[in-house]
Amino acid sequence: MNYTYLDIAKMIDHSLLNPTLRAEELEQGCRLALDYDAASVCILPYYLPRCAQILKGSNVKASTTIGFPHGGHTTAIKVAEARQALADGGEELDMVVNISAVLSSNWTYVSDDIRRVIEVTHDAGQKVKVIFENCYLNDEQKIRLCEICAEWNADWVKTSTGYGTGGATDPDLILMRKHTPAHIQVKSAGGIRDLDALLRVRALGVTRSGATRTATMLEDCRQRLGLPAIRPETTAPAGY
């Protein structure tokens, strides 16, 4: 096998974005990500301060969403959301592009929207993932978004929110990797539900993937590598 446990664990952004998750489930999810040493926890914005507190001093990043899930917030609101998230301890922000503006070919608006969130986040020394929501877009629009993200030095381009009509597809990941500079990473989201799927997108150049089945995937990884289980019972709480 050409990977270590940490190679795989550090691909996973443990997603806690389902609006029906209760506070105790958000708490448990943060601790699960700590146990498995995931890359980050991407959590509902209101719970970010507590998430950052739980993860403080660890190698697991606290992250949340901006303009989620539809991207139609005004740019001023997205910037305000970013500032609040940064103040609350956010280290990586997943922002949704303005899908309506993309479909309307209002590229000046789209570019400014992305630029302003990236600038405020980079000024604070933190990172941005730009979500395209590819299920609604054609290839020309996806390529243009890759070019805009390159222009403003986004840290990741990301396929989807996980709440649209479709998630990550291999053709989209190949296209995004091809049309984005090497220093900008690619994140998959939506439909990556087991270790084999994660390994498949890793081979396509993906460095991060949003996941709700983190425990199951990483226990499988540990088993294949001959490592002891972290949590022998890998069934996640309801709502994950």
Sequence and secondary structure as in RCSB ss.txt:
>XXXX:A:sequence
MNYTYLDIAKMIDHSLLNPTLRAEELEQGCRLALDYDAASVCILPYYLPRCAQILKGSNVKASTTIGFPHGGHTT
AIKVAEARQALADGGEELDMVVNISAVLSSNWTYVSDDIRRVIEVTHDAGQKVKVIFENCYLNDEQKIRLCEICA
EWNADWVKTSTGYGTGGATDPDLILMRKHTPAHIQVKSAGGIRDLDALLRVRALGVTRSGATRTATMLEDCRQRL
GLPAIRPETTAPAGY
>XXXX:A:secstr
    HHHHHTTEEEEE  TT  HHHHHHHHHHHHHHT SEEEE GGGHHHHHHHHTTSSSEEEEEESTTT  S H
HHHHHHHHHHHHTT SEEEEE  HHHHHTT HHHHHHHHHHHHHHHHHTT EEEEE  GGG  HHHHHHHHHHHH
HTT SEEE   SSSS    HHHHHHHHHTS TTSEEEE SS  SHHHHHHHHHTTEEEEEES HHHHHHHHHHHH
T   S S     TT 
